[in-house]
Amino acid sequence: MKPLSRLIIVCTIVGLVLGSIHASFAGSATWNANPRSGDWNTAANWTPDTVPNGLNDTASFGLSNITSVSPSDKIAISGIEFVAGASPFTITVVTQRKLQIVGTGITNDSGVAQNFIVGTDVAGTKNASLLFSGSATAGSMSSFTNLGLHGYISFLDQSSAGSGTFTNLQLRSGTEGGIIEFYGNATADHATRGSGD
């Protein structure tokens, strides 16, 4: 075999390997109907076998037998989409984690309310945060609950709370609920306050 032919074969193999490595770590994906766990950061829970964690990525959710989902590491994505007929999900951002939505935001075509929980009731732990930036919107038929002192929901840039429902839940007497903040040109739009504020 000629040296040039070997070089072309080696380059092709390296390109395929690098492409598959990239695909296994980031890209738009759909939550599986039968995932292995509720961990957002497990590639095997998604189709294709990748974790949506990139500024151009969309995480899509449909029917599934595991509907409690939580990132085990920081996530930054363009949007979250609940397709028509999707199960009712609860996406929980626990302490020391951040879910950032930088693009389209949340789209809910499922016909049922989708729930987001930010924080925990464990005393002395660090904050959890859900961050909307760019022109991301919280969408409609979406419910957001800040737990205890550790839940933070922030809107930056031109982002919007959309028509979501937001609740700061006081878990212990004498403590405050979480915090919802608006910066820059972000707006509350048509959002409503839930009970527990």
N, C-alpha and C positions, 0 to 999 in steps of 0.2 A: 504494500500500500504506500502511496506517495505521501510525503510529509504534509502537503497541503490538504490532502483528503483526510488525514488523521486530525489535523488542526480543525477542520470544519466539523468533523464528528465530535471532537472534544468540546468545541464551542457550543454545538447544538445540545449536547448532554448537559453541560453546565447551565445553559439557558433554561432548559426544561426543569432542572432541579431547583434553580433559583426562583423560577416562576411558581413552582408548586409550593415552595417554602413560603413565599409571599402570600399565596392564596390560602394557606392554612392559618395565617395569622390575621388577615384583615380582608374585608370585602362585604358587600351587601349580602344578606342571607335571610332565610325564613326559619323561624323556630319550628322544630320538628313536632310532629303529632305524637311521637313517643320518645321524648328526649331521655337521656340517661339520668339527668339531675335538673335542678332548677338554677344551675350556675350559668349566668350569661357568658362567662369567659371560657367555657368548655366548647371547643370547636365541634365536637361530636353531637352537640345539642342542636346544631344548625344544618341547613341545606342551602348551599353547598357547605362542606365541612370546613367552616371558617368562622371567626368571631367578628361580628360587625363592630369595628372600632377604628374608624377613620372618618375624616371630615367630609368625605363624599359617600359614606356608607349609609344604607337604610336597613333597619331591623324590622322585619315583617312578622306579624303574628296572625295565625289562623286557628284552626281547631287543634287542641292539644290536651293530653291527659295530665300534664304538669303545667299549671298556670300560675304558680308562685315562682317568680324569677328575680334573681338578685345578682348584680355584678360582684365578683370577688376581687376586682381591681378597678382602677379608673377607666372610664369609657368616654369617648368623644365621638359623636356621630352626627350625620346630617339630619336624620329623622327617624321616627318610629311610626310604623303603619299597622293598624289593626284592620285586616281585610274583612269583607262582607262575610258574616256568619262566624266570625272568630269567637272563641271562648272568652269569658270574662277573665281577664288577667289582673294580677297584682304584682307590680314591679316595685321592689323594695331596695332603696339605697341605704345601706347600713353605715354606721360610723366608720370614719377613715376612708370612705369611698366617695367618688364624685361621678355623676352622670351628667355630661354636658351635651346639649343639643344645639347645633350651630347653624343648621340650614332651614329646612322646611318646617321642622317641629313635629308635632304629633297629629296624625291623621287617623280619625276613628270612623271607619265605615262598617263596623261590626254590628251596629244596632243595639249594643249593650254598653253600659258604662264600664270604663277601664280605670283601674285604681293605681295610684302611685303613692308609696309611703316613703318618707324621708326621715331618717334618724332611728333612735332606739330609746327605750326607757331605762337603760342601764346607767346608773349614776357614775360620774367621773370619766366617761368615755369622750372621745373626740367627736367633732362634728361630721355630719353627713350632708352632702349638698347636691341639689338638682339645679343646673344652671342652663338658662336659655340665652342664647346670644345670636348676633346677626339679625335675621328677620324671622327667627323661629317662633312658632306659636304653640300654646298649650292645647289648642284645638277645642273640640266640643265633646260632650259626654265623657269627660275626663275628670276624675276626682283626685285631689292631691291633699295628703295629710302629713303635716309636720308633727313628729312625735317628740314630746318633752323639750328640753333645752338644746337638743343636738341636731335638729332639723332646720336646714336653710334652703329656701328656694329663691333664686335670684334671676332677675330679668335684666339684660344688658342691651345696648345698642338700640335696634328698632324691634326688639322682640315683644311679644304680646302674650298676656294671660288668656287671650281668646275668650271662650265661653266656659272655661273650666270652673270647677268648684274647689275652693281652697279652705282648709281647716287647720288652725294651729291648736293642737290638742294638748291640754294640760293634763299630765299624767299623775302628778302628786300635788296635794294641797300646798299652797304657798309658792309654787313654781310657775314660771311662765311657759307658754307654748313655744313652738318654733318661730322662725322669722321669715317673712316674705319681703324681699327688697326689690326696688325698681331703680335703675340707673340710666343715665343718658336719655334717649328718646323712647325708652320702653314704656308700655302702657298696660293698664289693667283691662282695657277693652270692655268686654261684656261679662267678665268673671264675676262670680258670686262668692260670698263668704259662707262657709258651712257652719254648723253648730259646733260649739267647743271653743270658739274664739274668746 
